[in-house]
Amino acid sequence: MRVNADAMTLYAVTDRTWVKDTTLMDQVKEALEGGITFLQLREKHLSKEEFKEAREMKELSKEYKVPFVINDNIEVALAVDADGVHIGQDDMSVEEARKLLGEDKIIGVSAHNVEEAIKAQKGGADYLGVGAVCATSTKKDANIVSKEEIKKICHTVEIPVVAIGGIKKENIKTLEGTDVDGVAVVSAIFAAKDIKKDTKQLRSLVEEMKQK
């Protein structure tokens, strides 16, 4: 297994929107210190400077023994030797991604229903990102996936499932009973005033939710 369910507990997805008087690297370091268990770099286009940053992020994640994937960009993932990629329904197929990345890399796939989840697993996905769970400012056009559908997905596939979309400290409890392996968050970490503190709190809340 290239990734286990424990790695899904608190999955952080970067967003430069909230980088003000600091750097994204500093924010990521705080999140790692706070206890994230998985890291995704989400960038549509990387400048040369940011490409260098992606390589440094990979090394930093390695120090903390946290898997590091790149969103949608297989070329960058290969160039910086990331642990893998995360792809959406409109990106290339899992099979194509596997051919390019090789057998040892992680491939995560976004899914919104049981059919997409089964297809991704059959194609060779290592984990699923399911959502949006709640309304989110990150993806304004995202359709909400019901709690029942999330539970169905978790009970249908054998690979880890992480819930994503509008999740924050105040609504993590709504996922109780879905059997998700963890949550993926963006602003709940990267928009926080004290990233390390909020990350610790989020992780505790997710661990509590998973026990119920």
ChimeraX attribute file (.defattr): number of C-alpha atoms within 10 A of each C-alpha:
attribute: neighborCount
match mode: 1-to-1
recipient: residues
	/A:1	7
	/A:2	14
	/A:3	18
	/A:4	13
	/A:5	14
	/A:6	13
	/A:7	19
	/A:8	26
	/A:9	26
	/A:10	27
	/A:11	26
	/A:12	28
	/A:13	22
	/A:14	22
	/A:15	18
	/A:16	14
	/A:17	11
	/A:18	17
	/A:19	14
	/A:20	9
	/A:21	5
	/A:22	9
	/A:23	12
	/A:24	19
	/A:25	17
	/A:26	13
	/A:27	22
	/A:28	24
	/A:29	18
	/A:30	20
	/A:31	23
	/A:32	24
	/A:33	15
	/A:34	20
	/A:35	22
	/A:36	28
	/A:37	22
	/A:38	23
	/A:39	26
	/A:40	24
	/A:41	24
	/A:42	19
	/A:43	16
	/A:44	8
	/A:45	10
	/A:46	14
	/A:47	9
	/A:48	9
	/A:49	8
	/A:50	14
	/A:51	15
	/A:52	12
	/A:53	16
	/A:54	25
	/A:55	16
	/A:56	14
	/A:57	23
	/A:58	23
	/A:59	16
	/A:60	17
	/A:61	22
	/A:62	14
	/A:63	10
	/A:64	15
	/A:65	13
	/A:66	19
	/A:67	22
	/A:68	26
	/A:69	29
	/A:70	28
	/A:71	22
	/A:72	23
	/A:73	21
	/A:74	19
	/A:75	13
	/A:76	19
	/A:77	24
	/A:78	17
	/A:79	11
	/A:80	18
	/A:81	18
	/A:82	25
	/A:83	24
	/A:84	28
	/A:85	26
	/A:86	27
	/A:87	24
	/A:88	16
	/A:89	13
	/A:90	8
	/A:91	13
	/A:92	12
	/A:93	17
	/A:94	24
	/A:95	15
	/A:96	10
	/A:97	24
	/A:98	19
	/A:99	9
	/A:100	13
	/A:101	20
	/A:102	11
	/A:103	11
	/A:104	11
	/A:105	21
	/A:106	24
	/A:107	27
	/A:108	28
	/A:109	26
	/A:110	25
	/A:111	26
	/A:112	22
	/A:113	16
	/A:114	19
	/A:115	11
	/A:116	17
	/A:117	25
	/A:118	17
	/A:119	15
	/A:120	25
	/A:121	18
	/A:122	12
	/A:123	15
	/A:124	19
	/A:125	26
	/A:126	23
	/A:127	28
	/A:128	29
	/A:129	26
	/A:130	28
	/A:131	26
	/A:132	23
	/A:133	24
	/A:134	19
	/A:135	16
	/A:136	18
	/A:137	12
	/A:138	13
	/A:139	11
	/A:140	9
	/A:141	10
	/A:142	16
	/A:143	15
	/A:144	16
	/A:145	19
	/A:146	15
	/A:147	16
	/A:148	11
	/A:149	16
	/A:150	26
	/A:151	18
	/A:152	15
	/A:153	25
	/A:154	22
	/A:155	14
	/A:156	13
	/A:157	18
	/A:158	12
	/A:159	20
	/A:160	22
	/A:161	30
	/A:162	26
	/A:163	30
	/A:164	24
	/A:165	25
	/A:166	22
	/A:167	25
	/A:168	19
	/A:169	16
	/A:170	10
	/A:171	12
	/A:172	20
	/A:173	16
	/A:174	13
	/A:175	21
	/A:176	16
	/A:177	15
	/A:178	20
	/A:179	20
	/A:180	25
	/A:181	23
	/A:182	27
	/A:183	25
	/A:184	26
	/A:185	22
	/A:186	23
	/A:187	20
	/A:188	19
	/A:189	30
	/A:190	26
	/A:191	17
	/A:192	15
	/A:193	10
	/A:194	14
	/A:195	22
	/A:196	22
	/A:197	16
	/A:198	22
	/A:199	26
	/A:200	18
	/A:201	14
	/A:202	26
	/A:203	21
	/A:204	15
	/A:205	18
	/A:206	21
	/A:207	15
	/A:208	13
	/A:209	20
	/A:210	18
	/A:211	9
	/A:212	11
